[in-house]
Amino acid sequence: ATDSLGAVATFVVTITINQSMTIIGSSSVQATRGVPYSGSSYTVNGGTSPYNFTLTAGTPGISITTGGQLLISALGVNGTHYETITVTDSAGATAQLALTIKINDSITISGGSDETTTFRRADSTSAFTILGGTGAYTYTLLNAPTGVTYDATESRIVIASTTAAGVYTVTLRVSDYFSILT
């Protein structure tokens, strides 16, 4: 600007233009009903910090912290849910990520049987039916004597002919990616 006497004044301004925002994190999440979940975190590339995350669909039991941590309560409803994560930066810009959340039934075990056998005779229980959960199962036998194992292919507890005579109370523990059921 120049005044009537020809004097000039200047003022320097710095303008910063950040990249547009992108939400970084998985767009598909699986959880198991009855098991609280907090395994997915979301971050932002671009924009102007600080950031504020919100979840727009609002399915009961599913939320996100303002810092981007996805939370699913143990009371989350089974099924597939579609949510939208929205992040707002300090300049008011927004970005969104479509999110699919699958909440699987909790693990259940049925079938199987008590078994009576004789020393030097191999045997097995009837087959177990294992349903629900998320991901591959891991099987563990608790309090099993030597020679008693679990056959995941046949879904049976197997008793070797060399198992010592006695009465044993054995527990089959099945766990998935998130939980354990005994």
C-alpha positions as CSV (number, residue, x, y, z in Angstrom):
1,A,0.0,0.0,0.0
2,T,1.3,3.5,-0.8
3,D,0.1,6.6,1.0
4,S,-0.3,10.2,-0.5
5,L,3.4,11.0,0.2
6,G,4.6,7.8,-1.6
7,A,5.5,5.9,1.5
8,V,5.1,2.1,1.1
9,A,4.2,-0.5,3.8
10,T,4.4,-4.2,3.4
11,F,3.3,-7.2,5.5
12,V,4.5,-10.8,4.8
13,V,1.9,-13.5,5.3
14,T,2.8,-17.3,5.3
15,I,0.1,-19.5,3.7
16,T,0.3,-23.2,4.4
17,I,-1.9,-25.5,2.3
18,N,-1.9,-29.1,3.7
19,Q,-2.6,-32.1,1.6
20,S,-6.3,-33.3,1.7
21,M,-7.0,-35.8,4.4
22,T,-7.1,-39.6,4.1
23,I,-8.1,-41.9,6.9
24,I,-5.6,-44.7,7.3
25,G,-6.9,-48.0,8.7
26,S,-8.8,-51.1,7.8
27,S,-12.2,-50.8,6.2
28,S,-13.3,-54.2,7.4
29,V,-13.3,-55.4,11.0
30,Q,-14.4,-58.7,12.6
31,A,-15.3,-59.2,16.3
32,T,-16.9,-61.9,18.4
33,R,-20.1,-61.1,20.4
34,G,-19.5,-61.2,24.1
35,V,-15.8,-60.1,23.8
36,P,-15.0,-56.4,24.0
37,Y,-12.9,-55.3,20.9
38,S,-10.5,-52.4,20.6
39,G,-8.1,-53.7,18.0
40,S,-8.4,-51.1,15.2
41,S,-6.9,-47.7,15.3
42,Y,-7.3,-45.1,12.6
43,T,-4.9,-42.3,11.8
44,V,-4.9,-39.4,9.3
45,N,-2.6,-38.5,6.4
46,G,-2.8,-34.8,5.5
47,G,-5.0,-32.1,6.9
48,T,-4.3,-29.9,9.9
49,S,-4.0,-31.4,13.3
50,P,-5.6,-31.9,15.8
51,Y,-8.1,-34.3,14.4
52,N,-11.5,-35.5,15.7
53,F,-13.0,-38.8,14.8
54,T,-16.7,-39.7,14.8
55,L,-18.8,-42.6,13.8
56,T,-21.9,-41.6,11.8
57,A,-24.1,-44.7,11.7
58,G,-24.3,-45.1,15.4
59,T,-25.0,-48.8,15.8
60,P,-25.5,-49.6,19.5
61,G,-22.3,-51.0,21.1
62,I,-20.0,-49.7,18.3
63,S,-18.1,-46.4,18.8
64,I,-14.9,-44.6,18.0
65,T,-12.8,-42.4,20.3
66,T,-12.0,-38.8,19.2
67,G,-8.4,-40.1,18.8
68,G,-9.5,-42.8,16.3
69,Q,-9.7,-46.1,18.4
70,L,-12.6,-48.3,17.3
71,L,-14.5,-49.9,20.2
72,I,-17.0,-52.7,20.1
73,S,-18.6,-53.5,23.4
74,A,-19.3,-57.1,24.5
75,L,-23.0,-56.3,23.9
76,G,-22.5,-55.6,20.1
77,V,-25.2,-57.0,18.0
78,N,-24.4,-60.1,15.8
79,G,-24.4,-59.5,12.1
80,T,-22.9,-57.2,9.6
81,H,-23.0,-53.5,10.3
82,Y,-22.1,-50.6,8.0
83,E,-20.6,-47.5,9.6
84,T,-18.9,-44.4,8.3
85,I,-15.8,-43.0,10.1
86,T,-15.6,-39.2,9.7
87,V,-12.5,-37.2,10.7
88,T,-12.6,-33.4,11.0
89,D,-9.3,-31.4,11.2
90,S,-8.8,-28.1,13.0
91,A,-9.5,-26.2,9.8
92,G,-12.9,-27.9,9.5
93,A,-12.0,-30.1,6.5
94,T,-13.4,-33.7,6.6
95,A,-12.6,-37.1,5.3
96,Q,-14.6,-40.3,5.5
97,L,-14.0,-44.0,5.4
98,A,-16.8,-46.6,4.8
99,L,-16.4,-49.4,7.4
100,T,-17.9,-52.9,7.4
101,I,-18.0,-54.6,10.9
102,K,-19.0,-58.2,11.2
103,I,-19.8,-59.3,14.7
104,N,-19.8,-63.1,14.9
105,D,-21.7,-65.3,17.3
106,S,-19.7,-66.3,20.4
107,I,-18.2,-69.7,20.4
108,T,-20.4,-72.6,21.4
109,I,-19.4,-76.3,21.9
110,S,-21.9,-79.1,21.7
111,G,-21.9,-82.9,21.3
112,G,-19.0,-84.9,22.6
113,S,-19.6,-87.5,25.2
114,D,-18.3,-89.1,28.4
115,E,-16.3,-92.1,27.5
116,T,-15.6,-95.4,29.3
117,T,-12.9,-97.6,27.9
118,T,-10.5,-100.3,29.0
119,F,-6.7,-100.1,29.4
120,R,-4.9,-101.2,26.2
121,R,-7.9,-100.2,24.1
122,A,-7.8,-97.0,22.0
123,D,-11.1,-95.1,21.9
124,S,-12.5,-91.6,21.4
125,T,-15.4,-89.5,22.4
126,S,-18.2,-88.7,19.9
127,A,-17.6,-85.7,17.7
128,F,-17.9,-82.1,19.1
129,T,-19.7,-79.4,17.1
130,I,-17.9,-76.0,17.5
131,L,-19.7,-72.9,16.1
132,G,-19.2,-69.2,16.1
133,G,-16.2,-67.1,16.9
134,T,-13.9,-65.2,14.6
135,G,-11.0,-66.8,12.6
136,A,-9.3,-70.1,13.1
137,Y,-9.8,-72.1,16.3
138,T,-7.0,-73.2,18.7
139,Y,-7.8,-76.3,20.8
140,T,-6.3,-77.1,24.2
141,L,-7.1,-80.0,26.6
142,L,-6.9,-79.2,30.3
143,N,-6.1,-81.8,32.9
144,A,-5.5,-84.4,30.2
145,P,-3.4,-87.4,31.2
146,T,-0.6,-88.7,28.9
147,G,-2.2,-90.3,25.9
148,V,-5.3,-88.2,25.8
149,T,-5.3,-85.7,22.9
150,Y,-7.7,-83.7,20.7
151,D,-8.0,-84.5,17.0
152,A,-9.2,-81.3,15.4
153,T,-9.8,-83.0,12.1
154,E,-12.2,-85.5,13.6
155,S,-13.3,-83.1,16.3
156,R,-12.9,-85.8,19.0
157,I,-11.0,-86.4,22.2
158,V,-8.8,-89.4,21.5
159,I,-7.7,-91.9,24.1
160,A,-4.5,-93.9,23.4
161,S,-4.3,-97.6,24.3
162,T,-1.4,-96.7,26.7
163,T,-3.4,-94.2,28.8
164,A,-3.2,-95.3,32.4
165,A,-6.3,-96.6,34.1
166,G,-8.2,-94.0,36.1
167,V,-11.0,-91.5,36.1
168,Y,-10.1,-88.2,34.4
169,T,-12.1,-85.0,34.1
170,V,-10.8,-83.3,31.0
171,T,-11.8,-79.9,29.7
172,L,-11.7,-79.0,26.0
173,R,-10.9,-75.3,25.6
174,V,-11.5,-73.7,22.2
175,S,-10.3,-70.2,21.5
176,D,-10.7,-68.0,18.4
177,Y,-8.9,-64.8,17.5
178,F,-10.6,-62.9,20.3
179,S,-12.0,-65.2,22.9
180,I,-11.8,-68.4,24.9
181,L,-14.6,-70.8,25.6
182,T,-14.1,-73.7,28.0
